[in-house]
Amino acid sequence: VIARAGQIVRIYNDDTTGHVLHTDGRPCPHGDTSNPVRKGNYYDCAIPSGTRAQTFLMWDHFLGSPSRGRFYIKVQ
């Protein structure tokens, strides 16, 4: 996903598994592990203004590894 600082990236769950976005707090907060995003719901990744241009690697927290369930946001 390519985004700009100050934007919100809305990530929809369209399968039957609950998901939590794993981040190190950048470019958006780590998802709530006690409240996974269920089918038909979404997680809003709010990218703060002032976030420097770079690519962020994230993944599904429950898959437990950056080698599984990868998700990238490139902030321009």
C-alpha positions as CSV (number, residue, x, y, z in Angstrom):
1,V,0.0,0.0,0.0
2,I,1.3,3.5,-0.8
3,A,0.1,6.3,1.4
4,R,1.1,9.7,2.6
5,A,1.7,11.1,6.1
6,G,-1.6,12.2,7.6
7,Q,-3.7,9.6,5.8
8,I,-5.7,6.7,7.1
9,V,-5.2,3.3,5.6
10,R,-8.3,1.1,6.1
11,I,-7.5,-2.6,6.2
12,Y,-10.6,-4.8,5.7
13,N,-10.9,-8.4,6.8
14,D,-12.7,-10.4,4.1
15,D,-11.9,-13.9,5.4
16,T,-13.1,-16.0,8.4
17,T,-9.9,-15.6,10.5
18,G,-9.4,-12.8,13.1
19,H,-6.4,-10.7,12.4
20,V,-4.3,-8.2,14.3
21,L,-1.8,-5.9,12.5
22,H,1.7,-6.3,14.1
23,T,3.7,-3.1,14.1
24,D,6.5,-1.6,16.1
25,G,4.2,1.4,16.6
26,R,5.1,2.8,13.2
27,P,3.6,4.0,10.9
28,C,0.5,3.2,13.1
29,P,-0.2,1.6,16.4
30,H,-0.1,-2.2,16.9
31,G,-3.5,-3.8,16.7
32,D,-5.4,-4.9,19.8
33,T,-4.6,-8.6,20.4
34,S,-7.6,-8.9,22.7
35,N,-9.9,-7.6,19.9
36,P,-8.9,-9.2,16.6
37,V,-10.5,-7.7,13.4
38,R,-13.2,-10.2,12.5
39,K,-14.7,-10.9,9.0
40,G,-16.4,-7.8,7.6
41,N,-14.7,-5.4,10.0
42,Y,-11.6,-3.3,9.5
43,Y,-8.6,-1.7,11.2
44,D,-7.7,1.9,10.5
45,C,-4.0,2.5,10.3
46,A,-3.7,6.3,11.0
47,I,-0.3,7.5,9.7
48,P,0.7,10.6,11.7
49,S,1.5,13.8,10.0
50,G,5.3,14.2,9.8
51,T,6.0,10.5,9.2
52,R,9.1,10.3,7.1
53,A,9.1,8.6,3.7
54,Q,10.0,5.0,4.1
55,T,8.5,1.5,3.7
56,F,7.2,-0.2,6.8
57,L,7.0,-4.0,7.2
58,M,4.1,-5.3,9.3
59,W,2.4,-8.7,9.6
60,D,-0.4,-10.6,11.1
61,H,0.4,-10.7,14.8
62,F,-1.1,-14.2,15.3
63,L,1.2,-15.7,12.5
64,G,4.1,-14.6,14.8
65,S,6.7,-13.9,12.2
66,P,7.6,-11.3,9.6
67,S,8.1,-14.1,7.1
68,R,4.3,-15.0,7.3
69,G,1.4,-12.7,6.6
70,R,3.5,-9.8,5.4
71,F,2.0,-6.4,4.8
72,Y,3.9,-3.3,3.7
73,I,2.9,0.4,3.8
74,K,5.1,2.7,1.8
75,V,4.8,6.3,3.1
76,Q,5.8,8.9,0.4
